[in-house]
Amino acid sequence: MLLLKSLLIYIIAGFAEIAGCFAAWLWLKEGRSAWVLVPGLCSLALFALILTRIEAESAGRAYAAYGGVYITASLIWMRLVEGRTPDKWELLGAGICLAGAGLILFAPRN
């Protein structure tokens, strides 16, 4: 149950962070209105709040494990929102990062 809850929290946090950062991308790189930053900033605030729900002994451990999920969520975003398909190396890298994230968060400790 803890694994499922953590995974769900990380997925929601990942897409909230990516959406917020994508708003800045749209504004600065695509020439969209600065108004796209308003929902983007709300999304980034939501990301920060959601990530605090992770069961971990320290913030650093929760954030380190989140890195692997963020990488994977970014590739999913690239496919679903930007319409670009990740290549085999991106997918392999994401798999390696997810394995590392799981090790960081769920390894047995004293």
N, C-alpha and C positions, 0 to 999 in steps of 0.2 A: 504494500500500500504506500509506503514511504517513497519507493521508487516511482510509482505512478504519479503521486502528488508532486514530487520534485520535477519530474519530466514535464508535467502540465504547467507548473509555475515557470520553468525555464522557457518553454515554448511561447507562452503568453508574453513573458518579459522580452524575449528575443524579437518577436514581431512588433511589440510596442517601441522598442529601441530603434529598430530598423525603420519603422514608419516615421518616427521623429527625425531621424537623420536623413531620410529620403526627402522630407519636406525641405530641409536646408539645401539638399542637392538640387531639387526642383527650382528653388529660388535662385541659387547662385550659378548653377551650371545650365539650367534650361530657360532662364529668364522669366520664370513665373512671378506672380505678385508676392510681395513680402507677407501678405496675409496667409500664405500657406504655412508660415512659421507658427501661427497661433495653434492650430491643431497639432502641429509637430512638437511644440513645446509641451502641450498637454500630454501627448503620447510619451515623451521622455520622462515627464514627472510620474506618469503611470508606471513606466518601466522601473524607475527607482523604488517606488512603493511596492510593486509586485515582487521584486527580487528580495526584499527583506523577509518574505514569507518562507524562504528556503530554510530547512532544518540543517544547520551547520554550526559547528563550534565557533567559527570565526567568519567575519565578513570576507576576508581574503580567500578562504577556502571556497566559499559560495561563489565569489566572483571568478576565481580561477576555473572552477568547474563550468561556470556559465560560458566561458570562452568557446568551448567546443560546441555548445548548443548554438551560440551566436553565429559561428562560422557556417554551420549546417543550415540554420534559418536564413542566413544571407543568400545561400545558394538556392533555397526554395523560393525566396523572394525574387531572385533574379529570374527564375523560371516562370513563376506565376504572374508577377507584376511587370517585369521588363521583357518577358517573352524570349529570353535567351536560355539555351539549354547548357547546363554545366557539363564540362568534358570529364573524361574518366579520371584525370588527375585531380580535378577539383573534388569529385566524389570520393576518391580514395583518401585525399587529405582530410575531408570532412569526417570520414569513418575513423581515421586515426585520431582525430581531435576528440570525437565522441568517446572513443575508448579511453583516452586520457582523462576526459572529464569524469567519466564513471569511476575510474581509478581514484581520482582526487577526492571525489565526494563519498564514495561508498567503501573504500578500502578499510579493512578491520584495523582499529587502532586501540592502543592500551588505554 
